């Protein structure tokens, strides 16, 4: 994926300027794109993610059914700020 492709993909997710108007599905979509970008996860792995697969204390994401039937973990990106 080129930088231009990535920019277009992220730009396609509607996130309004007003914080109170952000829709839950928009946040979900942005999170999925961020996970795919930062972890190089497969589409199927990202689709199977549940909230319980995120370890916020250790900043890890556990993917179900990785390649070869394994359950890999990947570091998540740190919180900005």
N, C-alpha and C positions, 0 to 999 in steps of 0.2 A: 504494500500500500504506500503510495507516495504521500508526501506532506500535503499536497493539494487534495488528494482523495480524503485524507483524514480530516482536513479542515472542512470539506464539504459535508462529511458525515456528521461531525459534531455540530456544524451550523444548521443541519436539518432538524435537530432536536430543538423544539421551541421552548426556550426558557425566558419568560418575560422579565423585564427590569424590576417590576414590583414584586418583592419577595413574597407578599401575601397571596399573589396570584399564581404561584408555581403549582402546577398540577402534579399529583403523585406519579402518574405515568411518565411525565417528562423527567422527573428525578430518576425513576427506574431506568429509563432509556439512557440517560447520561451516565449512570453508574455502570450499566452493562458495557457501554462503549469504553469507559475508562478501564474496566476490568480486562476487557479484550486487548486493549492497547498496552497496558502496563504488565500483564502477565503472560501474554502470548497464548492464552487459553484457547481451546477449540470452542467453536460455536456450541456444540453439544454439552460441553462442560459448563459453560456459562448459563445455558438454559436450565440445567439441573440444580443450580445454586439456590439455596434457601438461606434465610437469615442466620440460622444456626451454624452454617458453614463458615461464617465470618468470625474470626477470633480477634476482637478489637484490642485486647490487651497485648497480644503478641504481634499484631498487625499481619495476620496470616489468613489466607483463604484456602479452605479445604475443598478440592474438586472431587465430586463423586465420579466413579467410573472413568478414570483416566485411561490413556492408551495402555493396552495390555491388561486391563482389569485392575490396575493399581489405583490407589487413592492419593494422588499427589497433593502437596501443599505448595503454595506460592506466596511470597511476600506481597502484601498490598502496598500501594503507594502511601506515603505518609500524609497526614493531614496538613493542609496548607496553614501557614501562620506560625 
